[in-house]
């Protein structure tokens, strides 16, 4: 399995940014009288060390040569090392080039290591000794923030990280690993002393066995954020039992099951661009004990089977169509199959598929306290039904369907904001908007993001939306004509991992 530029871009867009800019430089402040007084050197040692720590590592080490005053300051700072600052300027990219410099720096600096970012090295069987040496230095000198990414030519034979990686855990607060086979943990002692301070863990574009992921969770009593980014089929099941975890992200990853079994502090579950390991299979999303879960999405009506407690909610089958039709296309939800803590919900649906529309309505009934609702129409979802082969005979939502939809508590009692992304003006999309506008008495804002920039399509969509601008169609009394906003998607605008993982943002989805 050879690495692809697309997956590489996804992974690197999710890695923590370097705390030091390559453009940083040191410039002495000259006095106003032109005397050339070096006022920077007159600062205290603490301030000078702070200055040095903000320089790229090559420049930081060179401050030793400035004067006697600066000598030894670099070794007295908490090391910040980003190997991208070690790449030869103006030369073709050589992923093996920084390795020797990294070895010298890690060996010569006494520590502690505040942040080490090694994302530009090719580690294969011939360099495993160097990797082992790095891990020894990182462990012995107390690395707090570590990003370690391999650059193999092919992923067919992944390099396995040695168990000595776990020795770094005593000081780690943030760890991102990319393009590795995670160390096997079978037989290793499980203890909160393995990762006593770890708060954030990202596993990118790699292979991690389910048992090894569970080992990390068991050994990380302070872990708050766990991210699986562009991973393949391992782990195929992500089962979360953690007393500390607040944010779980599956980002462009493959999995068959995501199960929150017991997560007392979990606030955010983000499942974005996930796909089953095999075509035609579903992803099981199970929500057990998660009393603080406030943000959830994107639940995909095409591929996700939602299980809350012991109740399973999935796409209705065609054989059940007659029964569902007489019940306005919905499945009743019992009190034991709701998650009242969720306030921000994001759903992805193909509106041209009637079964998914019904699943959308059923999903909404599972989250009665939602205040902000995001709905994304799947790509190329026009739902015009110009092609008779797109839907099964007799399985097309008719014009009276939306009037017969039974009450949806979150829409009618709590929803204040709706964001409809990838809107293309299809019949069912407009029908859903009418349903929301006609029932949501607390609605304050509706944002419609158009699916594409094509001027003809934009004009046609706006024409279809004109009737919705009439306040006579709205149940709420607080909306005015500025509350319905139609916007085009900004060029290159993509929902970012940094926003999804930022717990200070109450609504991480497109807004």
N, C-alpha and C positions, 0 to 999 in steps of 0.2 A: 504494500500500500504506500505509494509515493505521496509525499506531502504536496499539497496544492497551494498556489498563491492565494486563492480565495480563503481557504481555511487558515492560512498563515496570517492574512489580514485580519480575520475575525479574532484570532488569538491575540495578536499584538494590540488590537484596539481595546482589549480588556485588561491588559497588563497594567499594573500601577505605573504611573508616570515617574520619571526620574526626579528626585528632589533637587537636582542641580541642573542648571541650564548650561549647554555647551557654549553659549554666548557669554557666560559670566567671565569677568576679567577684573584684575586688581589695578586700581589707578590711585596713585598718591594724591592727596588733596594739597594744593598749593595755596599758601597764605596770600591774602589780598595785597600785601606790600611787595610781592614778587620775590621774596627772599628764598623761596624754594624749600620752606620748612616742611619736613615729613611729619604731618600730624597724625597719620594713621599709625605709625610706629610708636607714637606716644600713648596709644590706647592700652588698656589693661590686658593682661594675658587672656582673660576670659573672653573679652570682645574680639581680640585678634584670632583666637581659636574659632570663634563663631564666623568670622570673615573667611578663614581658611576652609571651613567645612562647607561653605557655599560655592567653592570653586571646583571645576572639573579636576579629577584626581591627578592628572599630569601636572596641572598648574599648581595644585595644592602642594604636591611634593616638591616642586621647584622653589617654593617660598623659602626653603632652607637656605638657598643661595643668595637671598636678598641682602641680608646683613646678619650680624651677630644677634640682633634683637629678634629676628624671625626664626633662628635656628632651633630646631626641635619642636616648633609649634605644631607642625603637621602630625607628628607622632603623638602629640598630646590631645589631638582632636578625636572625636568619635568618627571613625572612618565612614565616608560616603563614597562608594565605588560603583560607577556605571561603565561597563566595558564598551559601550558605544562610543565613549570619549577616547578610547584607545585605538580605534580603527584608523589606519593610515589615511591621511587626507588625500583626496584626488586619485586614489588607486582603486582598481577593481576590487569588489568585495571578496574578502578571503576570510571565511568563518573561522579558520584555525589561527588567524594572525594574533588575536588578543590573548591567547591562552598563556603564552610565556610571561607576558606583562602582568596578567592576573596573578599568576603564581608568585612573581616577585613581590607584588604589592601586598598580597595576603600574608606572605611570610615576613615581610619587613615591618609591617605596622603592628604595634603591640596590642591594638584594640582599645576599647570595645568597638565593634562594627555596628554603626547605627543603621546603615542601609547598604546592601550589596545587591546590585542588579546585573546578573550575568545572562544576557540574552543573545549574545553574538558569537557563540563558540560552537564548534563542531566536535562533539565527544563521541568517539567510536571505541572499539575494543583496544586500539593502540593508545588511547589517552585515558583509560580508566584509572591508571595510577595517579594521574594529575587530578582527576575528579576526586579520588579518595583523599588526596592531600588537601584540596580545597575544603572538603567537608570537615576535615580534622581541624583546620585553622578556623573555620566558621564556628565550629562547636566550642573550641578552646577559648576563642576571643569574643564570644557572646554576641552573635549576630541577632539583631532585633527584627529586621525587615529584609526578607530574602526573596528575590525573583531568580529562578534558575530554569533556563530554557535551553534545550538542545537544538542543534541545527543539522540533523542527519540528512544525508542525500536521499535516503529512502526510509520509510517507516516499516518496511517488511521485517526487519530484525531490530526491534527497539532496544535501546540500552536501558538496563534496569538500574535504578538507583540503589546503592548499597544500603543496608540497614543503618549504617553510620549516620545517614541523614537524620535519623531520629535523635541522635545525640545533640543536634542543634536545637532541639525543641525546648531545652531548658530556658533559653532566652528569647525565643521567637515570639513575636506578636503578630506578624503578618507573613504568610508564605504563599508564593505562587510558583507552581511547577508546570513546565511545558514540554511536551513531546518526550515523556519518559514512561517506562514501566515502573509503577510504584513498588517500593520494597515489599516483599512478602513478609507478613507479620505473624504468620502461624507460629505458635510456640513462644512468642515474645510476651513478656509480662505486661499486663494492662494496668495502668496506674495513672492518676491525674498528674503525676510528676513527669510524664513523658512530654506533654505540651502544656505546662501549667499556666502559661500566659497567652497562648495563641488565641487571637480574636478573629482573624480573617484567613481563610484558606481558599485558594483557587487552583483547580487541577485542570490544565488546559491541553486539549489535543493529545491525550495520552490514554493509558490503559490502567485501570484501577479495579481490582477485584472487589466484590461486594464485602467480603470479610475484612479487607484491609481498610475500606472506608468506614466500616463499623468500628474497627479498632481505633481509628483516629478520633471518631466521635466520642468513644468511651474514654479516651485519654486526653480530651481537651475540655476541661471544665469551664473555660471562659469563652469558648468559640461562639461568635455572634453571626458571622457571615460565612456561608459555604457556597462556592460557585463551581459548577461543572461546565466547562466551556469547550465547545466543539470536540467533545469526546465521542468515541465510536461506541461500540456496543458494551463497553465495560465501564462502570458497572451496569448490568442490564436491569438491575433493580436498585432503586435508591430509597432506602428505608431509614427514616429519621426518628431517632429517639434521643432527645437531648434536652437537658434542663436549661441550657444557656442560649441556644441558637435563636436568632431573631430574623435572619434573612437567608432563604434558600433560593438559589438561582440555577436553573438549567438553561443554558444559552447555546443554541445551535448544537444540541447534544442528542445522542440516540439513547433511548431507554425504553423498556417495556412497562415499567411501573415506577411511579413516584408515590411513596406512602409516608404520610406524616402520622406515625403511630402514637407518639407521645412527645409533644413539644410545647411545654407550658408557656414559653416566652416568644414563640414564633409569631412574628408580625407580618411577614411578607413572603409569599410564595410566587416566584416568577418562573413561568415555563414558556420560553420564547423560541420559536422556530425549532421545535422538537419534532422528531419523526419516529415512527416505529422502526425497529430493526429490519423488518421485512414488509414489503408492500402488502396492503390488505389487512394488516394487523392493527390493533389499537394500542393506545397507551393508557394504562390504568392509573387514574389519579385518585388516591385514597386519602381522605381527611378523617383522622381519628380525633385524638385529644389535642386541640390547638385553640384554647380559649381566647387568645389575644390576636388571632389571625385577622388582620385588617385589610390587607392588600392581596389580591389574587388575580392571576391572569398570565397569559392568555389561555383560557379554556377554549379548546377547539372542538366545535360540534362534529367535525368530520372524523377526528381520530382519537378524541379523549373519551374514555368511559369514566364517569365520575362516580365515586363511591363515598358516601358520607355515613359513617357508622356501618351499619349492615345493609344499607339501601344502595342499590346500583342504579344509576341513571345513564342511559346511553341512547344512541340514535334509534328511533323507532323503526321497526321492520315494516315492510310493505304489507305483510299479512295482517298487521294490527291497524292498518290505515282506517278501516271502516269504524272501528271502535273509537279511535282517537278523533276521527272527524266529527262524530256526534258529540264529542267532548271538547270541541273547539281546538282539536289538535294538541292537547296537552296531557301530561300525566300528573295526577294528583300527588302532592308531596306530603308526607307525614311529618308531624312535629319532630320526630327523631332524625329526620334527614335534612335539617337546615343548619346553616352556620350563621348565627345572628351577629357575630363579631365583625364580619366583612363589611367594610365601608366603601372600598374602591374595588370594583370588579371589571375585568376586561375579558371580552368574549370574541372569538373569531368564528365566522359562520359563512357558509355559501348560501346566500338567499335564494339562489335558483333551485336548491334542493329542498323540497318541502319537508322531508324528514328532519333536516337540520334546523329548519325554522321552528318546528315543534320542539326540538331539543333545546333550542335557544330559550323558548318560553319556559320550559321545564327547569333549565338551569337557573333562570331568574327567580323562580319560586323557591329555590334552595338558599337564597341569600336575601332574606326579607328586609334587612336594614341597610342595604346599599344606598349610598348618597351620591356617588360619582360612578357613572356607567360608561364604559368604553366599549364600543362595538366596531370591530374591523371586518369589513367584507373581504372575503378571500380574493386573491388576485384573479383578474379576468372574470369576476363575478358580475355579469350584466343582468342576469335573471330575466331577460326579455322573452326567452323561450322561442326564439326565431327558428331554432332547429328542433323539430318534433322528436328527434331521437334523444334529446337531452333529458327528458323526463319519461317516466313510465306512464303508460296509458291510464288515465283516471287518477293519477297521483299529482295533479297540479292544483296548487292552492287557488280557490276560486275567489271571486270578488267579494263574497260575503264572509270570508274566513275571519278577517280582522274584527268585524263587528261582533263575532261570536266568541272571542277570546274571553275566558273567565278571568276574574280579578287576579292581579299580580301585586302582592303587598308592597314590594320595594318601589315599584313604579308609582303606585297610587298614594303612598304614604311617606316616602323618604327621599326619592331621587331629586337632587337639586341641580345636577349637571350631567349632560349627555354629550359625549364626543363620538361622532360617527366617522370613522376613518375609511378611506378607499370607497367613498360613496360614488356610485355611477348612475343613480337615478332609476334603477330597476323597479318594477311594480311592487315587489315584496319589500324592498328597501323603503320606498315611500310609504307603504302600508304600515311598516313598523314605526316609522317616524310619526305618522298620524296617531297611532295607538298611544305612543308616549305623550305627545302633545295634548291629546284629548283626555288623558287620565292623570298626569303628574301635577298635582295641585301645588307642590312646593318647588317646581322647576324654576331655576333662575337663569340657566345658560345652556344653549345648544350650539355646539360647534360642529360644522360639517366640513370635512376635509375631502376634497374631490380626488377621484382616483387617478386622474392624469391631467396634463396641461393642454390637451388637444382643444383648440378654441371652439370647434363645432360641438364637441361633447360638453364642454363647460357651458356653452349657451343653452344646450338642450336640457342639461341638469338644472340650471337656474330657472328655466321656464317651468319645469315640473315642480320646483320648490316654491314658486310664487304663491300658489294657493295656501301653503303652510304659513305664510307670513301674516295671514289674517288672524287677529287676536280672537276672533269668534271661534276658532278651532282649538284654542288653548284652554286647558282646565285651570291653569294657574292664573292668579291675578297680579303677580309680581313681574311677569315678563313684559317687555316692551319691544318695539321693532328692532332695537339694537341687541336684543338678547339672542337672536337667531343669526349666527355668524357663519358665512360660507367663505371658505378660503381654499386656495390651491396649495398643493404640497410644494414646499420650498425645494428648489433644485438641490439634490444631494442630501436632503434631510433624511436621516435615519435615526430611529430610536436607539439610544446609546446604552451600553452596559453601565457606564459611569452613573447614569441617571437611575437605572434600575437598582443599582447596589447602594445608592446613597440614602441612608435611612433618615436623613434630615429632610428629605423631600416627601411630603405626605402623599402625593400622587405622582408616581414615577412614570406613568404612561404619557403618551402624546397629549399635550394640552395647549 
